[in-house]
Amino acid sequence: MSTNRWGIAVAGVLVQIALGAVYAWNVFRTPLAREFGWTNSEVSLTFTISIFMLGVASFLGGLWLSRTEPRTVATTGGLLYGVGVVLAGRSDHGLWWLYLTYGVIGGIGLGFAYTVSVAVLVKWFPDRRGLITGFAVGGFGAGALVTAPVATRLIQSVGVLPTFAYLGAAVLIVTVAGGFFMRNPPEDWRPAGWTPTASSVAQRAAHDYTVREALGTRQWWALWLMLFLNTSAGISVISQEAPLFQELAAMGAVTAAGLVGITSIGSAFGRVFWAWISDSIPRKATFVVMFVLQVLLFWILPGLASATLLTTIAFIILMGYGGGFGTMPALTADYFGSKNVGPIYGLMLTAWGFAGAFGPLLIADMRRASGSHRGALHVVAGVMLVSILLPLIVSLPRRTPGEEAVTMPGDTARRAA
């Protein structure tokens, strides 16, 4: 049984890569605006709707996951996402149709499927929680690297609406096929020969929290806020990256767009890198390091004029953005147990949806108020400075006195320690 977990991991990563196609939305924006006379803002709202629905559906999918087989939720999510993208190919009906299909239907499918692979792999890899969730969500971050060039060529050859149909069919096949392999390990399963160390046991809950119990702790809200602030900072850069490069380095639009493609790799790489680091040092410390780095980098970014330095700094900032998604599922499982991590972390992903609206608005409003990106980026640096306090003060939640504990692998080691 232990060897099967790697096959499940591969399937989960493939599902995430297919879901990450949503990050290639930018390649559709200009062709859609040009063909139908919509504004870029109107077309971009589709992506915002999709990410918001992902956050909502992640929680609902997590609740459903606690009541049924993972493959059921995963394949349903893949089906909804694929169908939503295919139906977006009929957006000649109007902008509302694009919002409904790609935004609402596709976003719900994203949330269902995204939750499953994260929740399942956390259970199969208690010995490598950070690394395996990093690989899973790293696949999501890398999805655009695969999808964007393919979609661009299709748009050029067959047009923007038929591209939705081809892309939707492809992601449907991959997500449904990969979702079929999603299953939970047996109760109380652990990898052969693995025994958690006393230090790792001390950093993990000895009780499997329900959603209601988790929401009743200040720790859940602290983790939600950590994810919200980190995501807001990263999305603020993503939303303004091309004009930011043009303003600071006086480069052309084509050059700026090329550099954006390079820095986007940072998000995918950071999901794996920081999650891997979090298996070696406390995950709280991992967040502290990421936040401190971002404070420094956001502060110095507006003073740079070199394209090479701008690209490097933006790359590292987006590593921190991705690192939050890579590390938080494992930290959530550490604090609240792995049994109900699907709905607990799924509800936490609502922070992603809210940050998707807050981050771009924050930097846009600050830029208008200050007249340049300098003041706006310094405000974001201040936000990240405040964020450092959260991982410093949040601690492992303690079980309510008199509450019956659920026996978990490693509980004996905890009591002995």
Protein Blocks (a to p, Z undefined) as FASTA:
>chain_A
ZZmmmmmmmmmmmmmmmmmmmmmmmmmmmmmmmmnopafklmmmmmmmmmmmmmmmmmmm
mmmmmmmcfklmmmmmmmmmmmmmmmmmmmmnomklmmmmmmmmmmmmmmmmmmmmmmmm
mmmmmmlmmmmmmmmmmmmmmmmmmmmmmmmmmmmmnojklmmmmmmmmmmmmmmmmmmm
gccddehiacehiacdfklmmmpcfbdcdfklmmmpmklmmmmmmmmmmmmmmmmmmmmm
mmmmmmmnopafklmmmmmmmmmmmmmmmmmmmmmmmmmmcfklmmmmmmmmmmmmmmmm
mmpcbfklmmmmmmmmmmmmmmmmmmmmmmmmmmnojklmmmmmmmmmmmmmmmmmmmmm
mmmmmmmmnopaklmmmmmmmmmmmmmmmmmmpccddddehiacdddehklmmmmZZ
